[in-house]
Amino acid sequence: MALAMMVSSRLWLGGVISPKRDLSLIQALVEQVRAIALCRPLLVAVDGLVSDVTAFQQAFRSPLPRYGQPGRCRLRPWSELALVQVVKQRAGGKLSIARRIVQGTTAQVTELLRASQGGGQINTAFIERLNATFRQRLPWLTRRCRHLARQPETLHASMFVLGCIYNFCTYHHSLRVAFQLPNGRRRWLHRTPAIAAGLTDHRWSIVELFEFRVSPPPWTPPKRREGLLSRPCS
């Protein structure tokens, strides 16, 4: 299972499952992130898997105009994209962590870290905590358990149900906002990831989540094949 999240709001963005942790799995996840990404300064942090870097570099590219020249347009990387990698290795009972800037400058990465998590250094701690949340709340992801998902569709559907509950129905402790009151008192405004991301203004209940109906996409008429003459009715 591969997951993606937005650090500033702790919002779960999507996930995919596959029998193997390979390039195809990462590409499917990157396509979901690319579909909702905006052309603005963006910091992407991945772990030591080489496929992560390859998939993001291939997906986040824009075509260069050719102005009437024949052939395929050249693709260039996003100039506002900063790609960093955290590589963890254990040798001789000691853990070593290497932090690399694959794409972007040091100043760009520092500014995006300050804007997304208030500073600090390159890390993947937030997605690791989210992975732990999914393993804790989905019984068939627990190691050495007797709860098995016999069909991939069961795990896929459960992942999205849990992701929506995490986004809309669960308060996140690190997202609370403090309000200063007289006499040195203070109260907290609790928020869910969806509230922090501006998707809603209240915490949803489980019933409200399951009864919410997503409107279907607008209907578009099928394209008519050109060059075909209509036959007269006899």
N, C-alpha and C positions, 0 to 999 in steps of 0.2 A: 504494500500500500504506500503510495506516494502522495503527500499532502503539501499544500501551499497556503500561506497566510500573509496577511498584511500586519506588519509589526506595530504600527502606530495605533491601530484600533483593535488589534488582536483578532481581526475578522478572518474566519476560515474561508478561503477563496475557492477551494475545490480539491478533488482528489481522484485518483484512478487506482485500479488494482490489476495485478498481472501475476502469473505464476513465476516470472523471473524479474529480477531487478536489472534491467538492461536499458539500452537506448530507446527502444520503443515505448517503454513505460514512461520515461522522462519526457519524451516528445509529446505524448498524449497529455501529460500534465501541463507542459509549457504552452500547448495550444489553448488550454483553458485560461491560463494567465494572460497570454497574448491577446485573447479576444476581449478582455476587459481593461487592458492597460491603455493609458493615455500617453500622448507624446509630451511628457514633462519629465523633470529630473527623477530618476528611478534608481534605487539601490537594490540589487538582487544578491542575496547571500546563499551559497550552496555548500554542501559538504565535499568530501574528497573524491566522490565518484566522478570520473572523467566525463561520463555521459551528460552530467548536469551542465557543465560548461559548454559542451558541443551543442546541446539542444537549445540553450538560451542564445548562443551566438548565431545560430542558424535562424531562429525564429524572429529575433528582434533586429530585423534589417528592413530597409526601405529601398524601393527601386529609384534609380537615378533616371531622369528624363533623357531621352535620346534625340528629341526634336526632329522627328522625321527620318532618322537613320534606321535602317532595317536591323533586325536581330533582337536578341533578348536583352532586356534592360539589366544593367549592372546593379548589384545590391551593395549598400553600404551600411555599416553598423550604426545604431542610434548613437548620436553624439552625447545625449543626455543620460545614457545608460551606464551605470557603474556596476561591474560584476566582480564580486569578491568570493573567495573560497577559503574554507577552514578545513585543513587536513590534519586528522588525528592519527597518530601511530603509536603503538605500544611495543616496546622492545626491552627485554631484560627486566620486566616488571615496572618500567617507567613509561609514563605517558608524555609524549611530545606533541605540541600543537603548533602548526605552521599556518599563518594567516597571509594570504596572497591577494594582491589586486590584479585580477586578470584583465580587466578593461576599465579605463578611467584613470583619473589622477588622484594623488593622495589628498589634495585639497577638496576635490569633489566628493570623495568618500567621507572625509571628516565632516563636511557640511551636511551630507545626507544622513549620517549617523546622528548628528545633533538634532536634525529635524524629525527623525523617525523614532528615536529612543532616548533622546536627551543627552547624547554623547556616548562615551565609552569606546570600546574597541570592537573590531570585527568579530562577530560570533554568530552561532546558530542556536543559541539557547532557547529562543522563543518557539521555534518549530519543534525542538526536542521536547519541550514541555507539552506542546499540543499533541505530539505523538504519544506521550505518556498518558494524556487524557483519553485518547482514543483506545489505547490498550487497557486502560482501567475500566472504561465504561462498556466496551464490547467484549463479552465473555470469551468469544472464540479467538481473540487476539492474546489472551493470557497464556503464558508459557506453561506447558505441562498441565493442561486442563482437559476435562472430558467433554467440554462444550465445543462441538465442531459444526462448522458451516458446510453442509454437504454440497451446496450449489454456489458458484461464484456470484450469481444474482442476489443471493441472500446477503452476502458480505457487502456487495455494491450498494444495495438499497439501505442496509443498516448504516453504512458510512454516511450517506446523505441525510438520513433521518437524524443521526447523532450530530452531524455538522450543523444542521438547521437549528436543533435544540441548543447547541452550544452558542450559535450566533444570536438567536432571538430570545431564548428563554432562561439564560443563565447569566447572573451577574458575575463580572470579572473583577477581582479584588484590586488589581493594578489600574483599573480604569475609573475608579471612584474619584470624585472631585470634592474638595473641602470647601465649606462655607464658614467664614469667620462670623461669630455672633458676639454680642456684647459680653463683658465680664470675662473675656478670654475663652469663651466657649466655642465649640466647633462642631459642625454637623457635616455628614458626608452624603453626597448624591451618588448613588450607585448606578452603574451603567452596564449594559450588555455590549458586546462587540458591535451589534447592529446599531445601537444608539450612538456609540462613539463614531461609527462610520457615516452617520446621517441617514440611515435607511429607515428608521422608525423613531418614534418619540416616547415609547413605553416598552416595558418588558412584556413579551407575549406569554400567554399560557399555552400549555400543551394542546388544549382543545382549540384555541384560536389558531395555532399553527397548522393543525391537521384539517381544520375546516376552511383554511384560506384557499381560494380558488385562483389559479393563475390564468389570466386571460389568454386565449389562443392567439397565435400570430395573425396579422391581417392577411386576408385571402387575396392571392394574386392570380389572375387568370392565366392559364397555360399559354405558352407561346405557340402561335400558329405557324405551321411550316409554309414557307414561301414557295411559290412556283406550282402549287397544286391547284387545279381548277375544280370547282365544285360541279358535281354532276347534277343535271336536272332530274327532278323526281318524275317518275313515270306513273 
